[in-house]
């Protein structure tokens, strides 16, 4: 166990977040999108102010066909984002959602970022 400091006590929330990140990485390797979506939901729950978790969960929801959940996550992201959107993954997903016929009437998807 070289390089790990066992004398320092870790916060259980930090350990959980690290563990969930490891599982997320494994889900991505295995292309297990349903599990990825569930892990992202746990990450959003335990780290609600990390907006990248919302984007990743929205992407997983979109790929698995849950367009409504993807739209909800995008709406939450838009509520908390800064004026300068620099998250490439978010912008790419937003572009896909704008092209979807279901969301043509929603103003949040028609306003340019």
SEMIDREN-415527 format. One record per atom (N, C-alpha, C, O): x, y, z. Coordinates in nm, 2 decimals, always signed. Example, Ala and Ser with C-alpha at 12.3 -4.5 7.8 and 13.67 -1.06 7.14 Angstrom:
REM residues 2
LOBA     px     py     pz
LOBA  +1.32  -0.57  +0.78
LOBA  +1.23  -0.45  +0.78
LOBA  +1.32  -0.33  +0.78
LOBA  +1.42  -0.33  +0.85
LOBA  +1.28  -0.22  +0.71
LOBA  +1.37  -0.11  +0.71
LOBA  +1.29  +0.00  +0.79
LOBA  +1.34  +0.11  +0.80
This chain:
REM residues 113
LOBA     px     py     pz
LOBA  +0.08  -0.12  +0.00
LOBA  +0.00  +0.00  +0.00
LOBA  +0.09  +0.12  +0.00
LOBA  +0.08  +0.21  +0.09
LOBA  +0.17  +0.13  -0.10
LOBA  +0.26  +0.25  -0.11
LOBA  +0.18  +0.37  -0.15
LOBA  +0.09  +0.37  -0.23
LOBA  +0.21  +0.49  -0.09
LOBA  +0.16  +0.61  -0.13
LOBA  +0.02  +0.65  -0.06
LOBA  -0.03  +0.76  -0.09
LOBA  -0.03  +0.56  +0.02
LOBA  -0.16  +0.60  +0.08
LOBA  -0.13  +0.62  +0.23
LOBA  -0.07  +0.54  +0.30
LOBA  -0.18  +0.73  +0.28
LOBA  -0.16  +0.77  +0.42
LOBA  -0.28  +0.71  +0.50
LOBA  -0.39  +0.77  +0.51
LOBA  -0.25  +0.61  +0.58
LOBA  -0.35  +0.54  +0.66
LOBA  -0.36  +0.61  +0.80
LOBA  -0.45  +0.57  +0.87
LOBA  -0.28  +0.71  +0.83
LOBA  -0.29  +0.77  +0.95
LOBA  -0.40  +0.88  +0.95
LOBA  -0.45  +0.92  +1.06
LOBA  -0.43  +0.93  +0.83
LOBA  -0.54  +1.03  +0.82
LOBA  -0.67  +0.96  +0.81
LOBA  -0.69  +0.87  +0.74
LOBA  -0.77  +1.01  +0.89
LOBA  -0.90  +0.96  +0.89
LOBA  -0.98  +1.02  +0.78
LOBA  -0.99  +1.15  +0.77
LOBA  -1.04  +0.94  +0.69
LOBA  -1.12  +0.99  +0.58
LOBA  -1.26  +1.02  +0.62
LOBA  -1.31  +0.95  +0.71
LOBA  -1.32  +1.12  +0.57
LOBA  -1.46  +1.14  +0.59
LOBA  -1.54  +1.03  +0.51
LOBA  -1.51  +1.01  +0.39
LOBA  -1.64  +0.97  +0.57
LOBA  -1.71  +0.86  +0.51
LOBA  -1.78  +0.91  +0.38
LOBA  -1.79  +0.83  +0.28
LOBA  -1.82  +1.04  +0.37
LOBA  -1.88  +1.09  +0.24
LOBA  -1.77  +1.09  +0.13
LOBA  -1.81  +1.07  +0.02
LOBA  -1.65  +1.13  +0.17
LOBA  -1.54  +1.13  +0.06
LOBA  -1.51  +0.99  +0.02
LOBA  -1.49  +0.97  -0.10
LOBA  -1.51  +0.89  +0.11
LOBA  -1.49  +0.76  +0.07
LOBA  -1.60  +0.70  -0.02
LOBA  -1.57  +0.64  -0.12
LOBA  -1.72  +0.74  +0.01
LOBA  -1.83  +0.70  -0.07
LOBA  -1.82  +0.76  -0.21
LOBA  -1.85  +0.69  -0.31
LOBA  -1.79  +0.88  -0.22
LOBA  -1.78  +0.95  -0.35
LOBA  -1.67  +0.89  -0.43
LOBA  -1.68  +0.87  -0.55
LOBA  -1.55  +0.86  -0.37
LOBA  -1.44  +0.79  -0.44
LOBA  -1.49  +0.65  -0.49
LOBA  -1.45  +0.61  -0.60
LOBA  -1.56  +0.58  -0.41
LOBA  -1.60  +0.45  -0.44
LOBA  -1.70  +0.45  -0.56
LOBA  -1.69  +0.37  -0.65
LOBA  -1.79  +0.55  -0.55
LOBA  -1.89  +0.56  -0.66
LOBA  -1.82  +0.60  -0.79
LOBA  -1.86  +0.56  -0.90
LOBA  -1.72  +0.69  -0.78
LOBA  -1.64  +0.72  -0.90
LOBA  -1.57  +0.60  -0.96
LOBA  -1.57  +0.59  -1.08
LOBA  -1.52  +0.51  -0.88
LOBA  -1.46  +0.39  -0.93
LOBA  -1.56  +0.30  -1.00
LOBA  -1.53  +0.25  -1.10
LOBA  -1.68  +0.29  -0.94
LOBA  -1.79  +0.21  -1.00
LOBA  -1.83  +0.28  -1.13
LOBA  -1.86  +0.21  -1.23
LOBA  -1.84  +0.41  -1.13
LOBA  -1.87  +0.48  -1.26
LOBA  -1.77  +0.45  -1.37
LOBA  -1.81  +0.43  -1.48
LOBA  -1.65  +0.45  -1.34
LOBA  -1.54  +0.42  -1.43
LOBA  -1.56  +0.28  -1.49
LOBA  -1.55  +0.26  -1.61
LOBA  -1.59  +0.19  -1.40
LOBA  -1.61  +0.05  -1.44
LOBA  -1.73  +0.04  -1.53
LOBA  -1.73  -0.04  -1.63
LOBA  -1.84  +0.11  -1.50
LOBA  -1.96  +0.11  -1.58
LOBA  -1.93  +0.16  -1.72
LOBA  -1.98  +0.11  -1.82
LOBA  -1.85  +0.27  -1.73
LOBA  -1.81  +0.32  -1.86
LOBA  -1.73  +0.22  -1.94
LOBA  -1.75  +0.21  -2.06
LOBA  -1.64  +0.15  -1.87
LOBA  -1.56  +0.05  -1.94
LOBA  -1.65  -0.06  -2.00
LOBA  -1.63  -0.11  -2.11
LOBA  -1.75  -0.10  -1.92
LOBA  -1.83  -0.21  -1.96
LOBA  -1.95  -0.16  -2.04
LOBA  -2.03  -0.25  -2.09
LOBA  -1.96  -0.03  -2.06
LOBA  -2.07  +0.02  -2.14
LOBA  -2.21  -0.02  -2.08
LOBA  -2.31  -0.04  -2.15
LOBA  -2.22  -0.02  -1.95
LOBA  -2.34  -0.06  -1.88
LOBA  -2.41  +0.07  -1.84
LOBA  -2.39  +0.13  -1.74
LOBA  -2.49  +0.12  -1.93
LOBA  -2.55  +0.25  -1.92
LOBA  -2.66  +0.26  -1.82
LOBA  -2.68  +0.36  -1.75
LOBA  -2.74  +0.15  -1.79
LOBA  -2.84  +0.15  -1.69
LOBA  -2.77  +0.17  -1.55
LOBA  -2.81  +0.24  -1.47
LOBA  -2.66  +0.09  -1.53
LOBA  -2.59  +0.10  -1.41
LOBA  -2.52  +0.24  -1.39
LOBA  -2.52  +0.30  -1.28
LOBA  -2.47  +0.29  -1.50
LOBA  -2.41  +0.42  -1.50
LOBA  -2.51  +0.53  -1.46
LOBA  -2.48  +0.62  -1.38
LOBA  -2.64  +0.52  -1.51
LOBA  -2.74  +0.61  -1.47
LOBA  -2.77  +0.60  -1.32
LOBA  -2.78  +0.70  -1.26
LOBA  -2.77  +0.48  -1.27
LOBA  -2.80  +0.46  -1.12
LOBA  -2.69  +0.52  -1.04
LOBA  -2.71  +0.59  -0.94
LOBA  -2.56  +0.49  -1.08
LOBA  -2.45  +0.55  -1.01
LOBA  -2.45  +0.70  -1.01
LOBA  -2.42  +0.77  -0.91
LOBA  -2.48  +0.76  -1.13
LOBA  -2.49  +0.90  -1.14
LOBA  -2.59  +0.96  -1.05
LOBA  -2.58  +1.07  -0.99
LOBA  -2.70  +0.89  -1.03
LOBA  -2.81  +0.93  -0.94
LOBA  -2.76  +0.94  -0.80
LOBA  -2.79  +1.03  -0.72
LOBA  -2.68  +0.84  -0.76
LOBA  -2.62  +0.84  -0.63
LOBA  -2.52  +0.95  -0.61
LOBA  -2.52  +1.02  -0.51
LOBA  -2.44  +0.98  -0.71
LOBA  -2.35  +1.09  -0.71
LOBA  -2.42  +1.22  -0.70
LOBA  -2.38  +1.31  -0.62
LOBA  -2.53  +1.24  -0.77
LOBA  -2.60  +1.36  -0.76
LOBA  -2.66  +1.38  -0.62
LOBA  -2.66  +1.49  -0.57
LOBA  -2.71  +1.27  -0.57
LOBA  -2.77  +1.27  -0.43
LOBA  -2.66  +1.31  -0.33
LOBA  -2.69  +1.39  -0.24
LOBA  -2.54  +1.25  -0.34
LOBA  -2.44  +1.27  -0.24
LOBA  -2.35  +1.40  -0.26
LOBA  -2.29  +1.45  -0.17
LOBA  -2.35  +1.44  -0.38
LOBA  -2.27  +1.56  -0.42
LOBA  -2.36  +1.65  -0.51
LOBA  -2.33  +1.67  -0.63
LOBA  -2.46  +1.71  -0.45
LOBA  -2.56  +1.78  -0.53
LOBA  -2.51  +1.91  -0.60
LOBA  -2.57  +1.96  -0.70
LOBA  -2.40  +1.96  -0.55
LOBA  -2.35  +2.09  -0.61
LOBA  -2.24  +2.06  -0.72
LOBA  -2.18  +2.16  -0.77
LOBA  -2.21  +1.94  -0.75
LOBA  -2.12  +1.91  -0.86
LOBA  -2.21  +1.89  -0.98
LOBA  -2.26  +1.78  -1.01
LOBA  -2.21  +2.00  -1.06
LOBA  -2.30  +2.00  -1.18
LOBA  -2.26  +1.90  -1.29
LOBA  -2.35  +1.86  -1.37
LOBA  -2.14  +1.86  -1.29
LOBA  -2.10  +1.76  -1.39
LOBA  -2.18  +1.63  -1.37
LOBA  -2.20  +1.55  -1.47
LOBA  -2.21  +1.60  -1.25
LOBA  -2.29  +1.47  -1.22
LOBA  -2.43  +1.48  -1.29
LOBA  -2.47  +1.38  -1.35
LOBA  -2.49  +1.60  -1.29
LOBA  -2.61  +1.62  -1.36
LOBA  -2.60  +1.60  -1.51
LOBA  -2.68  +1.53  -1.58
LOBA  -2.49  +1.65  -1.57
LOBA  -2.47  +1.64  -1.71
LOBA  -2.45  +1.49  -1.75
LOBA  -2.50  +1.44  -1.84
LOBA  -2.37  +1.42  -1.67
LOBA  -2.34  +1.28  -1.70
LOBA  -2.47  +1.20  -1.68
LOBA  -2.49  +1.10  -1.76
LOBA  -2.55  +1.23  -1.58
LOBA  -2.67  +1.15  -1.56
LOBA  -2.77  +1.18  -1.68
LOBA  -2.84  +1.09  -1.73
LOBA  -2.77  +1.31  -1.73
LOBA  -2.86  +1.34  -1.84
LOBA  -2.81  +1.27  -1.96
LOBA  -2.89  +1.22  -2.04
LOBA  -2.68  +1.26  -1.98
LOBA  -2.63  +1.19  -2.10
LOBA  -2.67  +1.04  -2.09
LOBA  -2.71  +0.98  -2.19
LOBA  -2.65  +0.98  -1.98
LOBA  -2.69  +0.84  -1.96
LOBA  -2.84  +0.82  -1.98
LOBA  -2.88  +0.72  -2.05
LOBA  -2.92  +0.91  -1.93
LOBA  -3.06  +0.90  -1.95
LOBA  -3.10  +0.91  -2.10
LOBA  -3.19  +0.84  -2.15
LOBA  -3.04  +1.00  -2.17
LOBA  -3.06  +1.02  -2.31
LOBA  -3.03  +0.90  -2.39
LOBA  -3.11  +0.86  -2.48
LOBA  -2.91  +0.84  -2.36
LOBA  -2.87  +0.72  -2.44
LOBA  -2.96  +0.60  -2.41
LOBA  -2.98  +0.52  -2.50
LOBA  -3.01  +0.59  -2.29
LOBA  -3.10  +0.48  -2.25
LOBA  -3.24  +0.50  -2.30
LOBA  -3.33  +0.42  -2.28
LOBA  -3.27  +0.62  -2.35
LOBA  -3.40  +0.65  -2.40
LOBA  -3.50  +0.72  -2.31
LOBA  -3.61  +0.75  -2.34
LOBA  -3.45  +0.76  -2.19
LOBA  -3.53  +0.83  -2.09
LOBA  -3.51  +0.98  -2.12
LOBA  -3.44  +1.05  -2.05
LOBA  -3.58  +1.03  -2.22
LOBA  -3.57  +1.17  -2.27
LOBA  -3.62  +1.27  -2.16
LOBA  -3.56  +1.37  -2.15
LOBA  -3.73  +1.23  -2.10
LOBA  -3.78  +1.32  -2.00
LOBA  -3.69  +1.34  -1.88
LOBA  -3.67  +1.46  -1.84
LOBA  -3.62  +1.24  -1.83
LOBA  -3.53  +1.25  -1.72
LOBA  -3.41  +1.34  -1.77
LOBA  -3.35  +1.42  -1.70
LOBA  -3.36  +1.31  -1.89
LOBA  -3.25  +1.39  -1.95
LOBA  -3.29  +1.54  -1.95
LOBA  -3.21  +1.63  -1.92
LOBA  -3.42  +1.57  -1.99
LOBA  -3.46  +1.71  -2.00
LOBA  -3.47  +1.77  -1.86
LOBA  -3.43  +1.89  -1.84
LOBA  -3.51  +1.69  -1.76
LOBA  -3.52  +1.74  -1.62
LOBA  -3.38  +1.77  -1.57
LOBA  -3.36  +1.88  -1.51
LOBA  -3.28  +1.69  -1.60
LOBA  -3.15  +1.71  -1.55
LOBA  -3.09  +1.84  -1.62
LOBA  -3.02  +1.91  -1.56
LOBA  -3.12  +1.85  -1.75
LOBA  -3.07  +1.97  -1.82
LOBA  -3.13  +2.09  -1.76
LOBA  -3.07  +2.20  -1.75
LOBA  -3.26  +2.09  -1.73
LOBA  -3.33  +2.20  -1.66
LOBA  -3.27  +2.24  -1.53
LOBA  -3.25  +2.35  -1.50
LOBA  -3.23  +2.13  -1.45
LOBA  -3.16  +2.16  -1.32
LOBA  -3.03  +2.22  -1.35
LOBA  -2.99  +2.32  -1.28
LOBA  -2.96  +2.17  -1.45
LOBA  -2.82  +2.23  -1.48
LOBA  -2.83  +2.37  -1.52
LOBA  -2.75  +2.46  -1.48
LOBA  -2.93  +2.40  -1.60
LOBA  -2.95  +2.54  -1.65
LOBA  -2.99  +2.63  -1.53
LOBA  -2.96  +2.75  -1.53
LOBA  -3.05  +2.58  -1.43
LOBA  -3.09  +2.66  -1.31
LOBA  -2.96  +2.71  -1.24
LOBA  -2.96  +2.82  -1.18
LOBA  -2.86  +2.62  -1.23
LOBA  -2.75  +2.65  -1.15
LOBA  -2.62  +2.69  -1.22
LOBA  -2.52  +2.72  -1.16
LOBA  -2.62  +2.68  -1.36
LOBA  -2.50  +2.71  -1.43
LOBA  -2.47  +2.86  -1.43
LOBA  -2.55  +2.94  -1.39
LOBA  -2.34  +2.89  -1.47
LOBA  -2.30  +3.03  -1.48
LOBA  -2.34  +3.07  -1.62
LOBA  -2.38  +2.99  -1.71
LOBA  -2.32  +3.20  -1.64
LOBA  -2.36  +3.26  -1.78
LOBA  -2.27  +3.20  -1.89
LOBA  -2.31  +3.18  -2.00
LOBA  -2.15  +3.17  -1.85
LOBA  -2.05  +3.12  -1.95
LOBA  -2.06  +2.96  -1.95
LOBA  -2.00  +2.91  -1.85
LOBA  -2.12  +2.90  -2.04
LOBA  -2.13  +2.75  -2.04
LOBA  -2.01  +2.70  -2.11
LOBA  -1.99  +2.73  -2.23
LOBA  -1.92  +2.63  -2.04
LOBA  -1.80  +2.58  -2.10
LOBA  -1.80  +2.42  -2.10
LOBA  -1.70  +2.36  -2.14
LOBA  -1.91  +2.37  -2.05
LOBA  -1.91  +2.22  -2.04
LOBA  -1.95  +2.16  -2.18
LOBA  -2.06  +2.17  -2.22
LOBA  -1.85  +2.11  -2.25
LOBA  -1.87  +2.06  -2.39
LOBA  -1.97  +1.94  -2.39
LOBA  -2.05  +1.94  -2.48
LOBA  -1.97  +1.85  -2.29
LOBA  -2.06  +1.74  -2.29
LOBA  -2.20  +1.79  -2.28
LOBA  -2.29  +1.74  -2.34
LOBA  -2.22  +1.90  -2.20
LOBA  -2.36  +1.95  -2.18
LOBA  -2.40  +2.02  -2.31
LOBA  -2.52  +1.99  -2.35
LOBA  -2.32  +2.09  -2.37
LOBA  -2.36  +2.16  -2.50
LOBA  -2.39  +2.06  -2.61
LOBA  -2.48  +2.08  -2.69
LOBA  -2.32  +1.95  -2.61
LOBA  -2.34  +1.85  -2.71
LOBA  -2.48  +1.78  -2.69
LOBA  -2.55  +1.76  -2.78
LOBA  -2.51  +1.75  -2.56
LOBA  -2.64  +1.69  -2.53
LOBA  -2.75  +1.79  -2.56
LOBA  -2.86  +1.75  -2.61
LOBA  -2.73  +1.91  -2.52
LOBA  -2.83  +2.01  -2.55
LOBA  -2.86  +2.03  -2.70
LOBA  -2.98  +2.04  -2.73
LOBA  -2.76  +2.02  -2.78
LOBA  -2.78  +2.02  -2.92
LOBA  -2.86  +1.90  -2.97
LOBA  -2.95  +1.92  -3.05
LOBA  -2.84  +1.78  -2.91
LOBA  -2.92  +1.66  -2.95
LOBA  -3.06  +1.68  -2.91
LOBA  -3.15  +1.65  -2.98
LOBA  -3.08  +1.73  -2.79
LOBA  -3.22  +1.75  -2.74
LOBA  -3.29  +1.85  -2.82
LOBA  -3.42  +1.84  -2.84
LOBA  -3.23  +1.96  -2.87
LOBA  -3.29  +2.06  -2.95
LOBA  -3.34  +2.00  -3.08
LOBA  -3.44  +2.04  -3.14
LOBA  -3.27  +1.90  -3.13
LOBA  -3.30  +1.84  -3.26
LOBA  -3.42  +1.74  -3.24
LOBA  -3.48  +1.70  -3.34
LOBA  -3.45  +1.70  -3.12
LOBA  -3.56  +1.60  -3.09
LOBA  -3.69  +1.68  -3.11
LOBA  -3.71  +1.79  -3.06
LOBA  -3.78  +1.61  -3.19
LOBA  -3.91  +1.67  -3.22
LOBA  -3.99  +1.70  -3.09
LOBA  -4.08  +1.79  -3.09
LOBA  -3.98  +1.62  -2.99
LOBA  -4.06  +1.63  -2.87
LOBA  -4.04  +1.76  -2.80
LOBA  -4.13  +1.82  -2.74
LOBA  -3.92  +1.82  -2.81
LOBA  -3.88  +1.94  -2.73
LOBA  -3.88  +2.07  -2.82
LOBA  -3.83  +2.17  -2.77
LOBA  -3.94  +2.06  -2.93
LOBA  -3.94  +2.18  -3.02
LOBA  -4.02  +2.30  -2.96
LOBA  -3.99  +2.42  -2.98
LOBA  -4.12  +2.27  -2.87
LOBA  -4.20  +2.37  -2.81
LOBA  -4.15  +2.43  -2.68
LOBA  -4.21  +2.52  -2.63
LOBA  -4.05  +2.37  -2.63
LOBA  -3.99  +2.41  -2.50
LOBA  -3.89  +2.52  -2.52
LOBA  -3.79  +2.50  -2.59
LOBA  -3.92  +2.64  -2.46
LOBA  -3.83  +2.75  -2.48
LOBA  -3.69  +2.73  -2.42
LOBA  -3.59  +2.78  -2.48
LOBA  -3.67  +2.65  -2.32
LOBA  -3.54  +2.62  -2.26
LOBA  -3.45  +2.56  -2.36
LOBA  -3.33  +2.57  -2.35
LOBA  -3.51  +2.48  -2.45
LOBA  -3.42  +2.41  -2.55
LOBA  -3.40  +2.49  -2.67
LOBA  -3.32  +2.45  -2.76
LOBA  -3.48  +2.59  -2.69
LOBA  -3.47  +2.67  -2.81
LOBA  -3.38  +2.80  -2.79
LOBA  -3.34  +2.86  -2.89
LOBA  -3.36  +2.84  -2.67
LOBA  -3.27  +2.96  -2.64
LOBA  -3.13  +2.91  -2.66
LOBA  -3.09  +2.81  -2.62
LOBA  -3.05  +3.00  -2.73
LOBA  -2.91  +2.96  -2.75
LOBA  -2.83  +2.99  -2.63
LOBA  -2.85  +3.10  -2.56
LOBA  -2.74  +2.90  -2.58
LOBA  -2.66  +2.93  -2.47
LOBA  -2.55  +3.03  -2.49
LOBA  -2.48  +3.07  -2.40
